[in-house]
Amino acid sequence: MGLVLAKRPIASCNMQSSQMAMAKRKRACTNPNPKGGGCGFPFVVGTTLCALLTLWVLWSIKEQLNKFLLMPAATILRREYEVILDPPDRTFYDDPHLSYSIEKPLKNWDEKRSEWLRLHPRLAAARDSVFLVTGSQPTACKNSIGDHLLLRCFKNKVDYCRIHGCEVYYNNLHLNTKMESYWAKVQVVRSSMMAHPEAEWIWWLDADAVITDMEFRIPVERYKEHNLVVHGWPNVVYAERNKSWTGLNAGSLLIRNCQWSMDLMQVWAQMGPISPHYEEWGKVLTSVFKDKPFPLPDDQSSLIYLLWKEREKWGVKTFLEEGYELESYWLSKLGRFEEINEGYIEMEEEVRGLRRRHAEKVALWYADLREPYLKERGWLPLSRGRRPFVTHFTGCQPCTGDHNPHYKGDTCWKEMRRALNFADNQVLRNYGFVRKYLTSTSVHQVPFDFPQRDVLR
């Protein structure tokens, strides 16, 4: 009790002292010193200096402030969360006469694109930037497994783009109702160029094409003098006699985002369904390509015709790729995926570093590590060779089911699943699992140091 009573007077004295100090400070401010002291003068001076400093800052940034105040409200709000900003300067997008339609020519694209990239330096195109474009029909598949196969084919392309840091666009509409089937790609590619001026290359890949080497890098550096890259053979495309409509395959092609490509697509499209001379072009093509199985023009034979007839204009800038399989015919890979896989497993058994577990983000580093061993081994026999980059199921028609009558039964669907599983195993392994058989949907956990510890074989 005594201790509590002893503390109360001390607390009371401290409170009184504080109140007296505050009263003195108030008197000092309300009774200014005749010699110029007190607290009023410093306050006024400080406030004045602060106001002058604010005016100076606003004056120095008046141009930026004017632009900001003149922006639409939606643009200002977007700046709250967008990383990439769109400056208020006018670009080709602001031209009301600009058309995305393949039926109208697009002029000065190189200048338009260069100016847009100047205004967006963070998005300036690199020499190796690739934008993958694919797509299918707008309606559901008639084939009972068609939608499932197309979904898996799209997943395959998304996996590849994730590993390689590129973007992908899937179109399932006819952007031009006249340009259907294989002709639809021309309009989609053109629109993709305009929507992505930051992309140096557009890679069109048919929906029924499967990327079967998930680590392969497209060697775009070898195409620095070219604007179009397709898998094909010069001795067939430019032959004067016995020409074949399969001298190249347009199901997988790289096209540079430039005016040359815009002009080519414009001319190319004029041989298609938008042309009033569509049927006449069909007669021309069937007279040139004796092995062409149908009378109307298709995108592939039309492209070969243009390259051949106007080689100086279009052929010189076109690279017919034979060095790797930018597109390979699926029948040539029939029964080979297991053998190819065995070859890679044998190599990993010999080189410990190649079978080391790693994150998906560094997968391409291991691909580079494997490359000299691939070259050293020589890959003989061929059946245990390098993985094909793209396996194209041309003629299979997975959506309609109306495959080439030369293909027996459900061979197409079985082989598509094998190819997709072969590619998916390359992805799954980084997630700790793999299929034991390419025909199976079940997976097994990959043991440590696989394949040295031979569990799954």
C-alpha positions in Angstrom: 0.0 0.0 0.0 2.8 2.4 0.9 4.6 1.8 -2.4 1.5 2.7 -4.4 0.9 5.9 -2.4 4.5 6.9 -2.9 4.2 6.8 -6.7 1.1 9.0 -7.0 2.8 12.3 -6.1 5.6 11.7 -8.6 3.2 11.1 -11.4 1.3 14.2 -10.5 4.4 16.3 -10.4 5.5 15.1 -13.9 2.1 15.9 -15.4 2.2 19.4 -13.9 5.7 20.0 -15.3 4.6 19.0 -18.8 1.6 21.3 -18.6 3.8 24.2 -17.5 6.3 23.6 -20.4 3.4 23.5 -22.9 2.0 26.8 -21.6 5.4 28.5 -21.9 5.7 27.3 -25.5 2.2 28.7 -26.3 3.1 32.1 -24.7 6.3 32.2 -26.7 4.4 31.8 -30.0 1.5 34.1 -29.1 3.9 36.9 -27.9 6.4 37.4 -30.7 9.8 38.7 -29.7 10.2 42.4 -30.7 13.6 41.6 -32.1 12.2 39.1 -34.7 12.2 35.9 -32.6 9.2 33.6 -31.9 7.8 30.8 -34.0 5.7 32.6 -36.6 8.4 33.8 -38.9 10.1 30.5 -39.5 6.8 28.9 -40.2 5.8 31.5 -42.9 9.3 31.3 -44.5 9.2 27.4 -44.6 5.7 27.4 -46.1 6.7 29.9 -48.8 9.8 28.0 -49.7 7.8 24.8 -50.0 5.2 26.4 -52.3 8.0 27.9 -54.5 9.7 24.5 -54.8 6.4 22.8 -55.8 5.8 25.4 -58.5 9.3 24.9 -59.8 8.8 21.1 -60.0 5.4 21.5 -61.8 6.9 23.9 -64.3 9.8 21.6 -65.1 7.5 18.7 -65.9 4.7 20.7 -67.6 5.1 18.8 -70.9 4.7 15.4 -69.2 1.9 16.7 -67.1 0.0 18.0 -70.1 0.3 14.6 -71.8 -1.0 12.9 -68.7 -4.0 15.2 -68.3 -4.9 14.8 -72.0 -4.9 11.0 -71.8 -8.2 9.1 -71.8 -9.2 8.0 -68.4 -8.9 4.3 -69.4 -5.3 4.8 -70.3 -4.5 6.5 -67.0 -6.1 3.6 -65.1 -4.2 1.0 -67.1 -0.9 2.6 -66.0 -1.7 1.5 -62.5 -0.9 -2.1 -63.3 0.6 -2.5 -66.7 4.3 -3.1 -67.1 4.4 -2.2 -70.8 3.0 1.3 -71.5 1.6 2.6 -74.7 2.8 6.2 -75.2 0.3 8.8 -76.5 2.2 9.3 -79.7 0.3 8.3 -82.8 1.1 5.0 -84.4 -0.1 3.0 -87.4 -2.9 1.7 -85.2 -4.4 5.2 -85.1 -4.9 5.2 -88.9 -8.7 4.8 -89.6 -8.0 3.5 -93.1 -5.7 0.7 -91.9 -7.2 -2.7 -92.7 -6.4 -6.1 -91.3 -8.0 -7.9 -94.3 -5.9 -9.9 -96.6 -8.0 -8.4 -99.5 -6.5 -5.0 -99.0 -2.7 -4.3 -99.5 -0.7 -3.0 -96.6 2.0 -0.5 -97.6 5.1 0.8 -95.8 4.9 -1.9 -93.2 8.6 -1.8 -92.4 8.4 1.9 -91.6 5.3 1.5 -89.6 6.8 -1.3 -87.6 10.1 0.5 -87.1 8.4 3.6 -85.7 6.2 1.5 -83.3 9.4 -0.3 -82.0 11.1 3.1 -81.6 8.2 4.1 -79.3 8.4 0.8 -77.5 12.1 0.2 -76.9 11.5 -2.5 -74.3 9.7 -4.5 -77.0 12.2 -3.9 -79.8 12.4 -7.1 -81.9 15.4 -9.4 -81.5 16.7 -11.3 -84.4 15.5 -14.5 -82.9 12.1 -13.6 -81.6 9.5 -16.1 -82.8 5.7 -16.0 -82.4 4.0 -19.4 -83.0 0.6 -19.3 -84.7 -1.7 -22.3 -85.1 -5.4 -23.0 -85.3 -8.3 -25.2 -86.3 -11.9 -25.0 -87.5 -14.6 -23.1 -85.6 -16.9 -26.1 -85.2 -16.7 -29.2 -83.0 -15.0 -32.2 -84.6 -17.0 -34.9 -86.3 -14.4 -37.5 -85.4 -15.1 -38.9 -81.9 -11.5 -38.3 -80.8 -10.7 -35.3 -83.0 -11.2 -32.6 -80.3 -9.1 -34.6 -77.8 -6.2 -35.0 -80.4 -6.3 -31.3 -81.3 -6.3 -30.4 -77.6 -3.2 -32.5 -77.1 -1.6 -31.1 -80.2 -2.1 -27.6 -78.8 -0.7 -28.6 -75.4 2.3 -29.9 -77.2 2.9 -26.5 -78.8 2.3 -24.6 -75.5 4.9 -26.9 -73.8 7.4 -26.1 -76.5 6.8 -22.3 -76.2 7.0 -22.4 -72.4 10.4 -24.1 -72.6 11.8 -21.8 -75.3 10.3 -18.5 -74.1 8.1 -17.8 -77.1 4.4 -17.0 -77.3 1.6 -18.8 -79.0 -1.7 -17.9 -80.6 -4.4 -20.4 -81.4 -7.1 -19.3 -83.8 -10.3 -21.3 -84.3 -12.3 -18.9 -86.4 -12.4 -18.0 -90.1 -11.1 -14.5 -90.0 -12.1 -14.3 -93.7 -15.1 -16.5 -94.5 -13.8 -16.9 -98.1 -10.5 -18.3 -96.9 -11.2 -21.6 -95.4 -9.4 -24.9 -94.8 -5.7 -24.6 -95.7 -6.1 -21.1 -97.0 -7.1 -19.7 -93.6 -3.5 -19.6 -92.5 -2.7 -16.7 -94.8 -5.2 -14.3 -93.2 -4.2 -15.5 -89.7 -0.5 -15.0 -90.3 -1.0 -11.5 -91.7 -3.2 -10.4 -88.7 -0.6 -11.9 -86.3 2.1 -9.8 -87.9 0.0 -6.6 -87.3 -1.0 -7.7 -83.8 2.7 -8.5 -82.8 5.0 -5.9 -84.5 7.6 -6.9 -81.8 7.9 -10.4 -83.3 10.6 -10.8 -85.9 9.4 -14.2 -87.1 5.9 -15.7 -87.3 5.9 -19.5 -87.2 2.8 -21.1 -88.7 2.3 -24.7 -87.6 -0.7 -26.8 -88.7 -2.9 -28.1 -85.9 -2.1 -31.7 -86.9 1.7 -31.2 -86.6 3.4 -32.4 -83.5 6.7 -31.0 -82.2 8.6 -34.2 -81.4 11.9 -32.7 -80.2 11.0 -30.3 -77.4 14.6 -29.1 -76.9 15.4 -28.2 -80.5 16.1 -24.5 -81.2 15.1 -23.1 -84.6 18.4 -21.8 -86.1 17.0 -18.4 -87.1 20.5 -17.0 -87.3 21.1 -18.9 -90.6 18.1 -17.1 -92.2 19.4 -13.6 -91.9 19.3 -13.1 -95.6 15.9 -14.8 -96.0 12.3 -13.9 -95.2 10.5 -17.3 -95.7 11.6 -20.7 -94.5 9.9 -23.9 -95.5 10.8 -27.6 -95.5 11.5 -28.4 -99.2 13.8 -29.4 -102.0 15.2 -26.8 -104.5 15.7 -29.5 -107.2 12.0 -30.2 -107.1 10.5 -26.7 -106.5 12.6 -25.1 -109.2 12.6 -28.0 -111.7 11.3 -27.2 -115.2 9.9 -30.6 -115.7 8.1 -33.3 -113.7 7.2 -30.8 -111.0 5.5 -32.0 -107.8 3.1 -30.2 -105.6 4.9 -31.9 -102.6 8.2 -30.2 -103.4 7.7 -28.3 -100.2 5.2 -28.5 -97.3 3.4 -25.3 -96.1 2.2 -26.9 -92.9 5.2 -25.6 -91.0 6.8 -22.4 -92.1 8.7 -19.4 -90.8 7.9 -16.0 -92.3 9.7 -12.7 -91.3 7.5 -9.8 -90.1 8.3 -7.4 -92.9 6.9 -5.7 -96.1 8.3 -8.5 -98.3 6.2 -11.0 -96.5 3.1 -8.8 -96.6 3.5 -8.5 -100.4 4.0 -12.2 -100.8 0.9 -13.1 -98.8 -1.1 -10.5 -100.8 -0.1 -12.2 -104.1 -0.4 -15.7 -102.6 -4.0 -15.0 -101.4 -5.0 -13.8 -104.9 -4.6 -17.4 -106.1 -7.1 -18.6 -103.4 -10.9 -18.4 -102.9 -11.0 -14.6 -102.7 -9.9 -14.4 -106.3 -12.5 -14.1 -109.1 -10.1 -16.3 -111.1 -10.0 -19.1 -108.5 -11.1 -21.9 -110.8 -8.9 -20.7 -113.6 -5.9 -20.8 -111.2 -6.9 -24.4 -110.5 -6.5 -25.3 -114.2 -3.1 -23.7 -114.3 -1.8 -25.5 -111.3 -3.1 -28.9 -112.4 -1.4 -28.4 -115.8 1.9 -27.7 -114.0 1.7 -30.3 -111.3 0.7 -33.5 -112.9 0.5 -35.3 -109.4 -1.9 -32.7 -107.9 -4.9 -34.9 -106.8 -7.7 -32.2 -106.8 -8.6 -29.5 -109.3 -9.0 -26.4 -107.2 -5.9 -24.3 -106.0 -4.4 -25.1 -102.6 -2.0 -23.0 -100.7 1.0 -25.4 -101.1 1.0 -25.8 -104.9 0.2 -22.1 -105.3 3.3 -21.2 -103.2 5.5 -23.5 -105.2 4.2 -21.9 -108.4 5.0 -18.4 -107.2 8.5 -19.4 -106.1 9.1 -21.0 -109.5 7.6 -18.4 -111.8 9.0 -15.4 -110.0 12.2 -16.8 -108.5 14.0 -13.5 -108.5 11.2 -11.8 -106.6 10.2 -14.5 -104.1 12.5 -17.5 -104.5 15.7 -15.6 -103.7 14.4 -14.7 -100.3 13.0 -18.2 -99.6 15.1 -20.8 -97.7 14.2 -24.3 -98.6 15.3 -26.1 -95.4 16.7 -29.6 -95.8 19.2 -29.6 -92.9 16.6 -30.6 -90.2 13.0 -31.7 -90.1 11.1 -28.4 -89.9 8.3 -30.7 -91.1 8.5 -34.5 -91.6 6.0 -36.9 -93.0 4.6 -39.1 -90.2 4.7 -42.3 -92.2 8.5 -42.0 -92.5 8.6 -42.2 -88.6 6.3 -45.2 -88.4 7.6 -47.5 -85.5 10.8 -45.4 -85.0 10.0 -43.4 -81.9 10.9 -46.2 -79.5 14.2 -46.8 -81.3 15.1 -43.2 -81.3 14.3 -43.1 -77.6 16.6 -46.1 -77.0 19.4 -44.2 -78.7 19.1 -41.2 -76.3 18.9 -43.6 -73.3 22.1 -45.3 -74.4 23.9 -41.9 -74.6 22.7 -41.0 -71.1 24.0 -44.3 -69.7 27.4 -43.3 -71.0 27.4 -39.7 -69.9 26.4 -39.1 -66.3 26.0 -35.3 -66.7 23.2 -35.9 -69.3 21.0 -37.8 -66.9 21.3 -35.4 -64.0 18.0 -34.1 -62.7 17.3 -30.5 -63.4 14.7 -27.8 -63.5 12.7 -27.2 -66.7 14.1 -23.7 -66.9 17.6 -25.0 -67.6 16.5 -27.8 -70.0 18.0 -26.0 -73.0 21.4 -25.9 -71.3 21.3 -29.7 -71.1 20.2 -29.8 -74.8 23.4 -27.9 -75.6 25.4 -30.3 -73.5 24.0 -33.2 -75.4 24.7 -31.8 -78.9 28.4 -32.7 -79.2 27.6 -36.3 -78.1 24.9 -36.5 -80.8 27.4 -35.4 -83.4 30.2 -37.7 -82.1 28.0 -40.8 -82.2 27.1 -40.3 -85.9 23.8 -41.9 -85.3 24.0 -45.0 -87.3 21.8 -46.8 -88.0 19.3 -44.1 -88.9 16.5 -45.6 -86.8 18.4 -44.5 -83.6 19.1 -41.0 -84.9 18.2 -37.5 -83.8 14.6 -36.8 -82.8 12.6 -35.3 -85.7 11.8 -31.7 -84.9 8.2 -31.7 -86.3 6.2 -34.8 -87.2 3.3 -33.8 -89.5 0.2 -36.0 -89.7 -0.7 -34.7 -93.1 -3.6 -36.5 -94.7 -4.9 -37.8 -91.4 -7.6 -35.2 -90.9 -8.1 -35.9 -87.2 -11.1 -33.6 -86.9 -13.2 -34.9 -89.7 -11.9 -38.4 -89.6 -11.9 -38.5 -93.4 -8.2 -39.5 -93.7 -6.4 -40.4 -96.9 -7.9 -43.8 -98.0 -4.4 -45.2 -98.4 -4.0 -45.1 -94.6 -5.5 -48.3 -93.1 -8.0 -48.2 -90.2 -7.1 -46.1 -87.2 -3.3 -46.0 -87.9 -3.4 -42.2 -88.0 -4.9 -41.9 -84.5 -2.6 -44.5 -83.0 0.5 -42.9 -84.4 -0.6 -39.4 -83.4 -0.9 -40.6 -79.8 2.5 -42.3 -80.0 4.1 -39.1 -81.3 2.4 -36.9 -78.6 3.4 -39.3 -75.9 7.0 -39.4 -77.2 7.1 -35.6 -77.0 5.3 -35.4 -73.7 7.8 -37.8 -72.1 10.5 -35.3 -72.7 8.5 -32.7 -70.8 7.2 -35.0 -68.0 10.7 -36.2 -67.1 11.4 -32.7 -65.6 8.4 -33.2 -63.5 9.6 -36.5 -62.2 7.5 -38.9 -64.2 7.5 -40.7 -67.6 5.5 -43.2 -69.6 7.0 -46.7 -69.7 5.3 -47.3 -73.1 4.3 -44.8 -75.8 0.9 -46.4 -76.1 0.1 -46.0 -72.4 -1.6 -43.3 -70.4 -0.1 -44.4 -67.1 3.1 -43.0 -65.8 5.9 -44.0 -63.4 8.1 -41.9 -61.2 11.6 -41.6 -62.6 14.1 -43.1 -60.2 17.2 -41.2 -59.2 20.1 -41.5 -61.7 17.9 -42.9 -64.4 18.7 -44.6 -66.8 21.7 -45.9 -65.0 19.3 -47.6 -62.6 17.5 -49.5 -65.2 14.0 -49.6 -63.7 11.6 -48.5 -66.4 13.1 -50.4 -69.4 
